[in-house]
Amino acid sequence: MVLVTTWRICAPRYADTAFSGEGARIHGGRWNSKGRAVVYASESVSLAVLEQLVHVEDPAVLDAFVVVSAPLDEDAIEVLPPSSLPDDWRSYPAPLSTKRIGDAWLSEARSLALKVPSVTVRGQHNYLIDPAHPDFAGVQVSDPEPLDLDPRITGR
């Protein structure tokens, strides 16, 4: 079995629920509508940082963040083919077209995770993880560790 490590960064108060999908259920996201729980994770810690930086006004908030990881069986990951991407997939705010793709994937429960391209960094990828999928019970989430960023990133 080949494992792919997925990464999330978050405020310490959310560390215990970092892989619950609750934040995306409440707020929606690029690949899901409000009301649909899904975990957004990245292929590296650095991409997870960049994915957060585009959403915060003050990068210094990241100083208090923690890193949480979860390895996934590569066979449990579906890859979204580039040919399936709608023309507006990189639009901001996130278009309905990408939400439909993620919502359909969640409804069909085709796989534990869906590998999607990052809008933030071309050539990088994020993972949508379905917390309602039967295979999610086997996902082992790490203990949180402090996120130790170079002060130039957070401006401190």
ZAMARGU-4260 file (C-alpha; in steps of 0.2 Angstrom, whole numbers, plus 5000, padded with zeros to 4 digits):
<rodrens>
0) 5000/5000/5000 | 5007/5017/4995 | 5002/5031/5007 | 4999/5049/5002 | 5001/5061/5017
5) 4988/5076/5017 | 4991/5091/5027 | 4980/5105/5035 | 4985/5120/5046 | 4972/5128/5058
10) 4970/5137/5074 | 4974/5126/5089 | 4955/5127/5094 | 4951/5118/5078 | 4964/5104/5079
15) 4953/5091/5086 | 4941/5094/5072 | 4953/5098/5058 | 4948/5083/5048 | 4929/5083/5051
20) 4924/5094/5036 | 4913/5105/5048 | 4921/5121/5042 | 4917/5118/5024 | 4900/5112/5029
25) 4896/5128/5037 | 4904/5140/5025 | 4905/5130/5008 | 4921/5131/4998 | 4927/5130/4980
30) 4923/5112/4978 | 4907/5111/4989 | 4891/5119/4993 | 4886/5125/5011 | 4878/5110/5020
35) 4891/5097/5012 | 4904/5092/5024 | 4921/5089/5016 | 4939/5091/5022 | 4951/5102/5012
40) 4969/5096/5013 | 4985/5099/5004 | 4999/5089/4997 | 5012/5099/5007 | 5013/5110/5022
45) 5019/5124/5011 | 5004/5123/5000 | 4993/5122/5015 | 5001/5138/5021 | 4998/5147/5004
50) 4980/5141/5004 | 4977/5150/5020 | 4987/5165/5016 | 4975/5170/5002 | 4961/5170/5015
55) 4968/5180/5029 | 4970/5199/5031 | 4984/5198/5043 | 4997/5184/5040 | 5003/5185/5058
60) 4987/5175/5063 | 4997/5160/5056 | 5010/5161/5070 | 4998/5152/5082 | 4993/5139/5069
65) 4996/5120/5071 | 4999/5107/5057 | 4989/5091/5057 | 4992/5077/5044 | 4983/5061/5038
70) 4990/5048/5027 | 4978/5041/5014 | 4980/5025/5004 | 4984/5030/4986 | 4971/5018/4980
75) 4957/5027/4989 | 4961/5043/4980 | 4952/5048/4964 | 4961/5060/4952 | 4950/5074/4944
80) 4956/5074/4926 | 4961/5091/4919 | 4949/5088/4905 | 4935/5089/4918 | 4939/5106/4924
85) 4926/5119/4918 | 4934/5135/4910 | 4930/5146/4925 | 4937/5134/4938 | 4950/5147/4944
90) 4938/5161/4946 | 4936/5171/4962 | 4924/5169/4970 | 4923/5151/4967 | 4910/5147/4953
95) 4895/5136/4955 | 4903/5124/4942 | 4917/5118/4954 | 4904/5116/4968 | 4894/5105/4957
100) 4909/5094/4953 | 4913/5092/4972 | 4894/5090/4977 | 4892/5076/4964 | 4908/5067/4970
105) 4901/5068/4988 | 4884/5062/4983 | 4891/5047/4973 | 4903/5042/4987 | 4915/5036/4973
110) 4931/5037/4984 | 4938/5043/5000 | 4947/5057/4992 | 4947/5067/4977 | 4963/5075/4971
115) 4960/5092/4963 | 4972/5106/4956 | 4976/5121/4967 | 4970/5137/4962 | 4983/5146/4972
120) 4998/5137/4965 | 4997/5130/4947 | 5004/5113/4946 | 5001/5109/4965 | 4986/5099/4972
125) 4974/5098/4986 | 4963/5084/4992 | 4945/5084/4996 | 4942/5070/5009 | 4924/5064/5012
130) 4921/5062/5031 | 4905/5052/5027 | 4914/5039/5016 | 4915/5022/5024 | 4934/5021/5022
135) 4936/5037/5033 | 4934/5027/5048 | 4952/5020/5044 | 4960/5038/5042 | 4973/5041/5056
140) 4975/5059/5060 | 4991/5065/5068 | 4993/5075/5084 | 4994/5093/5080 | 5011/5101/5080
145) 5016/5120/5080 | 5017/5128/5063 | 5035/5136/5063 | 5035/5149/5049 | 5049/5160/5044
150) 5045/5177/5052 | 5046/5185/5035 | 5030/5176/5030 | 5020/5182/5045 | 5029/5199/5047
155) 5033/5197/5065
</rodrens>
